[in-house]
């Protein structure tokens, strides 16, 4: 049997900010249903309880005001490099997924220049000019799309090693008058990916990406605060939750199945499904429909590790953080073993969806 080139994860790292923000922190928020309908503040306790019931988020993490997304990303990258036991000067690519750049905590001003990848490369002290550093804004699936980019580079034979980072500070772009602000969090995660030559399929086996901009581009956008007192100038993340939920439940399972079909695998071969931690109920609905596609009514217990209840939704950081915590066995009763087939999938602004099938070496 001829050897082929595959991409494997050789190291991972994450940066979980130390500041824990629980539901009671939102008791004094002036919530609005929309731009014209304020919610009585005396009802905030019920609003917070209902939110926790729907999303399973009881806490989320915020970065200190003087810490930027690029700082979080650099910390996660250092951990991944140490875990992989490599010289960072040997990296061919440094890909950083994010959506808002470095965000000033006080003004909400977004800073994209220079790129976060360039800043993280500088933080890491990498001198090698052949280590190509660039950013990838692709919504919440951005980190996984970065992994897909890296896989193409490595399988081409021109590159040997890459690191892919996902970093975000969503707490600085969420509208405090919007109940959806309770979804969002800060964090970063990273993986080192290396090419290997082998006869046996290992590492990244397949991936599928789709973009549905037409008719769906407005499901996640930036807009003014619902609170007129905050003025029209500062822009905040806005989501059409019900429509996004319907799109994700309909689309993500189909993309996952397509990625498995490409390598002749079925769901019975999958040990773990790692989904972007957007909303617990949404992820459960995606998983349930995925199993229905295979005519399996029962979802195996423990197949979908979750972090959203205590970390919240940190966009591009959720998947690499989840992967890192599972690899390190820091989530109760969750571990990966050699030969396990793992599916990673995400959905987000664009709308974009991707899925990747990975066999643990």
C-alpha positions as MATLAB code, in Angstrom:
seq = 'XXXXXXXXXXXXXXXXXXXXXXXXXXXXXXXXXXXXXXXXXXXXXXXXXXXXXXXXXXXXXXXXXXXXXXXXXXXXXXXXXXXXXXXXXXXXXXXXXXXXXXXXXXXXXXXXXXXXXXXXXXXXXXXXXXXXXXXXXXXXXXXXXXXXXXXXXXXXXXXXXXXXXXXXXXXXXXXXXXXXXXXXXXXXXXXXXXXXXXXXXXXXXXXXXXXXXXXXXXXXXXXXXXXXXXXXXXXXXXXXXXXXXXXXXXXXXXXXXXXXXXXXXXXXXXXXXXXXXXXXXXXXXXXXXXXXXXXXXXXXXXXXXXXXXXXXXXXXXXXXXXXXXXXXXXXXXXXXXXXXXXXXXXXXXXXXXXXXXXXXX';
ca = [
       0.000    0.000    0.000;
       1.380    3.410   -0.970;
       2.002    6.016    1.694;
      -0.011    9.213    1.770;
       0.434   12.518    3.526;
      -1.893   13.305    6.422;
      -2.230   16.153    8.932;
      -2.264   15.332   12.639;
      -2.728   17.388   15.801;
       0.483   17.203   17.818;
      -0.232   19.842   20.447;
      -3.045   21.936   21.848;
      -3.512   24.810   24.240;
      -6.175   27.161   25.532;
      -6.561   30.379   27.465;
      -9.607   30.553   29.723;
      -9.848   34.010   31.341;
      -9.988   33.952   35.124;
     -12.911   36.389   35.511;
     -16.110   34.389   36.071;
     -19.368   36.202   35.254;
     -22.458   34.490   36.633;
     -26.090   35.187   35.835;
     -26.652   37.483   38.782;
     -24.185   39.951   37.201;
     -26.984   40.861   34.743;
     -29.632   41.650   37.364;
     -29.154   45.420   36.941;
     -29.033   45.438   33.132;
     -31.652   47.513   31.342;
     -32.880   44.820   28.938;
     -35.004   45.583   25.883;
     -37.003   43.228   23.663;
     -35.972   45.364   20.691;
     -35.319   49.040   19.974;
     -38.713   50.118   21.271;
     -39.702   47.779   24.098;
     -37.864   47.891   27.445;
     -38.260   45.039   29.924;
     -39.155   45.860   33.529;
     -35.932   45.469   35.520;
     -37.838   43.779   38.325;
     -38.340   40.917   35.847;
     -34.598   40.406   35.243;
     -34.378   37.460   37.624;
     -36.957   35.538   35.587;
     -35.265   36.565   32.327;
     -31.895   35.272   33.577;
     -33.388   31.997   34.830;
     -35.174   31.418   31.518;
     -31.989   32.164   29.594;
     -30.060   29.613   31.646;
     -32.793   27.032   31.085;
     -32.660   27.522   27.289;
     -28.895   27.795   26.805;
     -27.490   25.908   29.842;
     -25.125   28.842   30.421;
     -24.769   29.573   34.114;
     -21.408   31.357   33.843;
     -19.083   32.777   31.228;
     -15.500   34.128   31.213;
     -14.414   37.699   30.496;
     -10.860   38.891   29.883;
      -9.400   41.726   31.992;
      -9.820   45.129   30.325;
      -6.121   45.421   29.533;
      -5.935   41.978   27.856;
      -6.634   41.789   24.124;
      -7.719   38.894   21.931;
      -4.174   38.706   20.567;
      -2.869   38.308   24.143;
      -5.282   35.443   24.776;
      -4.301   33.877   21.462;
      -0.603   34.134   22.224;
      -1.098   32.370   25.565;
      -3.026   29.534   23.935;
      -0.410   29.280   21.179;
       2.440   29.023   23.693;
       0.627   26.174   25.440;
       0.100   24.343   22.148;
       3.749   24.785   21.126;
       4.913   23.473   24.510;
       2.502   20.541   24.283;
       3.787   19.671   20.802;
       7.389   20.079   22.022;
       8.481   21.984   18.912;
      10.672   24.959   18.126;
       8.244   27.760   17.071;
      10.816   28.850   14.474;
       9.942   25.669   12.534;
       6.328   26.732   11.973;
       5.449   27.298    8.314;
       2.057   28.903    8.981;
       0.449   30.814   11.835;
      -3.275   31.208   11.137;
      -5.473   33.188   13.520;
      -9.262   33.055   13.378;
     -11.270   35.897   14.906;
     -14.087   38.242   13.940;
     -13.435   41.568   15.650;
      -9.685   41.987   16.007;
      -8.377   43.489   19.240;
     -11.306   45.337   20.833;
     -10.796   48.243   23.211;
     -12.735   47.399   26.382;
     -13.853   50.982   27.014;
     -14.664   52.301   23.536;
     -15.464   49.091   21.677;
     -13.160   50.236   18.883;
     -11.948   47.391   16.664;
      -8.260   47.141   15.735;
      -7.266   44.926   12.793;
      -3.968   46.534   11.786;
      -1.559   44.895   12.039;
      -3.243   41.510   11.907;
      -3.718   39.486   15.063;
      -1.529   36.817   13.473;
       1.297   39.321   13.120;
       0.850   40.422   16.735;
       0.822   36.837   18.005;
       3.894   36.001   15.941;
       5.622   38.960   17.585;
       4.392   37.873   21.052;
       5.887   34.431   20.427;
       9.195   35.939   19.347;
       9.232   34.096   16.010;
      11.903   35.535   13.709;
      11.487   33.101   10.801;
      10.208   35.153    7.808;
       9.005   31.924    6.174;
       6.447   31.480    8.948;
       3.501   33.033    7.124;
       1.090   34.708    9.541;
      -2.407   35.740    8.500;
      -5.927   36.240    9.873;
      -9.088   34.385    8.952;
     -12.455   36.067    9.720;
     -15.099   33.445    8.944;
     -17.664   33.678   11.736;
     -17.694   31.093   14.510;
     -16.441   28.336   12.142;
     -13.255   30.375   11.568;
     -10.885   28.266   13.667;
     -12.023   25.047   12.017;
     -11.682   26.690    8.605;
      -8.152   27.646    9.588;
      -7.451   23.980   10.331;
      -8.819   23.132    6.882;
      -6.486   25.742    5.327;
      -3.548   24.244    7.206;
      -4.465   20.746    6.038;
      -4.333   21.879    2.408;
      -0.908   23.484    2.942;
       0.509   20.424    4.696;
      -0.873   17.879    2.248;
       0.553   19.878   -0.665;
       4.032   18.844    0.457;
       5.347   22.411    0.597;
       4.765   22.786    4.359;
       5.427   20.593    7.365;
       4.022   22.351   10.407;
       1.345   24.948   11.255;
      -0.419   26.422   14.234;
      -4.056   27.540   14.130;
      -5.367   29.894   16.805;
      -8.916   31.015   17.593;
      -9.232   34.098   19.828;
     -12.135   36.396   20.656;
     -13.384   38.957   23.172;
     -17.113   38.882   22.490;
     -17.889   40.516   25.846;
     -16.786   43.805   24.257;
     -19.094   43.682   21.249;
     -22.314   42.497   22.919;
     -25.135   44.936   23.662;
     -25.793   45.096   27.426;
     -29.449   45.870   26.698;
     -29.847   42.700   24.594;
     -30.610   39.434   26.426;
     -28.324   37.677   23.935;
     -25.411   39.430   25.663;
     -25.589   36.670   28.265;
     -24.437   34.182   25.612;
     -21.074   35.686   24.906;
     -17.650   35.158   26.419;
     -13.923   35.587   25.840;
     -11.178   33.031   25.306;
      -8.673   31.433   22.980;
      -7.551   28.008   21.822;
      -4.843   26.681   19.520;
      -3.551   23.511   17.878;
      -0.247   22.584   16.275;
      -0.729   20.523   13.109;
       2.031   18.496   11.473;
       2.300   16.423    8.291;
       3.069   12.697    8.452;
       3.616   10.078    5.752;
       1.832    6.787    6.423;
       0.007    3.915    4.728;
      -2.807    3.982    7.283;
      -5.338    6.838    7.147;
      -4.852    8.983   10.236;
      -5.389   12.533   11.437;
      -7.564   14.686    9.194;
      -9.503   12.363    6.898;
     -11.979   14.757    5.264;
     -13.702   18.101    5.570;
     -16.657   19.955    4.070;
     -17.471   23.667    4.098;
     -20.490   25.552    2.812;
     -21.467   29.234    2.772;
     -25.090   30.342    2.501;
     -24.868   34.116    2.245;
     -27.903   34.528   -0.015;
     -30.946   34.795    2.225;
     -28.947   34.183    5.418;
     -26.354   36.942    5.617;
     -28.496   38.980    8.026;
     -28.868   36.267   10.683;
     -25.796   37.601   12.497;
     -24.869   41.252   11.934;
     -23.709   44.383   13.731;
     -26.233   47.004   14.810;
     -26.958   49.770   17.299;
     -27.900   49.135   20.913;
     -31.524   48.508   21.827;
     -31.042   51.099   24.584;
     -31.431   54.606   23.073;
     -29.372   56.002   25.943;
     -26.292   54.280   24.502;
     -26.612   56.168   21.206;
     -26.498   54.994   17.578;
     -22.752   55.197   16.948;
     -21.318   52.133   18.699;
     -22.075   48.851   16.962;
     -22.963   45.604   18.699;
     -23.420   41.980   17.695;
     -27.044   41.243   16.777;
     -28.601   37.848   16.152;
     -31.893   36.636   14.713;
     -31.980   33.735   17.102;
     -34.976   31.728   15.923;
     -33.990   31.846   12.247;
     -30.374   31.002   13.077;
     -31.506   28.041   15.186;
     -33.611   26.694   12.337;
     -30.804   27.155    9.808;
     -28.234   25.420   12.023;
     -30.430   22.426   12.879;
     -31.297   21.939    9.225;
     -27.808   22.449    7.794;
     -25.106   21.279   10.204;
     -26.167   17.596   10.324;
     -26.170   17.422    6.510;
     -22.628   18.835    6.354;
     -21.422   16.399    9.022;
     -22.928   13.482    7.134;
     -21.307   14.632    3.901;
     -17.899   14.774    5.588;
     -18.358   11.208    6.860;
     -19.648    9.998    3.485;
     -16.498   11.284    1.780;
     -14.398    8.713    3.644;
     -16.954    5.919    3.727;
     -17.718    6.230    7.443;
     -21.034    6.262    9.267;
     -22.047    7.669   12.622;
     -21.468    4.295   14.288;
     -17.734    4.820   13.690;
     -17.679    8.146   15.566;
     -16.455    8.231   19.157;
     -16.933   11.960   19.780;
     -18.784   14.871   18.182;
     -17.217   18.228   19.052;
     -19.593   21.064   18.168;
     -19.065   24.815   18.404;
     -20.392   25.730   21.847;
     -23.093   28.146   20.759;
     -26.088   27.143   22.865;
     -26.648   23.819   24.623;
     -30.184   23.331   23.336;
     -29.073   24.142   19.787;
     -26.189   21.658   19.953;
     -28.499   18.981   21.353;
     -30.984   19.582   18.527;
     -28.188   19.372   15.916;
     -26.949   16.102   17.405;
     -30.459   14.631   17.588;
     -31.135   15.404   13.919;
     -27.738   14.008   12.937;
     -28.631   10.696   14.561;
     -32.021   10.728   12.847;
     -30.261   11.017    9.484;
     -28.739    7.628   10.291;
     -32.065    6.308   11.621;
     -30.652    6.051   15.122;
     -33.167    7.383   17.672;
     -30.834    6.968   20.651;
     -27.938    9.379   21.156;
     -25.102    7.663   23.076;
     -24.378    9.257   26.424;
     -21.145   11.236   26.519;
     -20.606   11.439   22.760;
     -20.821   15.267   22.784;
     -18.560   16.950   25.387;
     -19.781   20.379   26.472;
     -18.170   23.447   28.029;
     -20.820   26.088   27.410;
     -22.389   25.863   30.872;
     -19.279   27.326   32.501;
     -17.384   28.999   29.639;
     -20.181   30.513   27.538;
     -19.924   31.134   23.786;
     -16.494   32.494   22.825;
     -17.061   32.080   19.064;
     -13.909   30.815   17.294;
     -12.341   29.881   20.641;
     -14.964   27.323   21.678;
     -13.859   24.407   19.481;
     -10.079   24.579   20.079;
     -10.677   25.117   23.804;
     -13.023   22.129   23.924;
     -10.556   19.985   21.983;
      -7.705   20.990   24.284;
      -9.657   20.232   27.458;
     -10.721   16.832   26.140;
      -7.168   15.988   25.006;
      -5.904   16.892   28.481;
      -8.749   14.915   30.124;
      -9.898   18.016   32.015;
     -13.595   17.355   31.325;
     -15.142   14.658   33.489;
     -15.394   11.259   31.773;
     -14.135   12.648   28.451;
     -10.952   11.426   26.751;
      -9.626   10.547   23.315;
      -7.884    7.291   22.493;
      -5.769    6.158   19.563;
      -7.998    5.120   16.680;
     -10.997    7.175   17.834;
     -12.863    8.940   15.034;
     -13.864   12.465   16.005;
     -16.113   14.911   14.147;
     -15.602   18.646   14.653;
     -18.274   21.014   13.304;
     -19.281   24.665   13.568;
     -21.849   27.149   12.296;
     -21.805   30.928   12.345;
     -22.086   34.324   10.710;
     -22.126   34.319    6.969;
     -23.861   31.898    7.266;
     -20.980   29.420    7.189;
     -20.885   25.764    8.209;
     -18.005   23.307    8.259;
     -17.260   19.778    9.438;
     -14.023   17.839    9.756;
     -13.438   14.113   10.351;
     -10.348   13.221   12.384;
      -8.868    9.861   13.382;
      -6.677   10.046   16.488;
      -3.164    8.671   15.810;
];
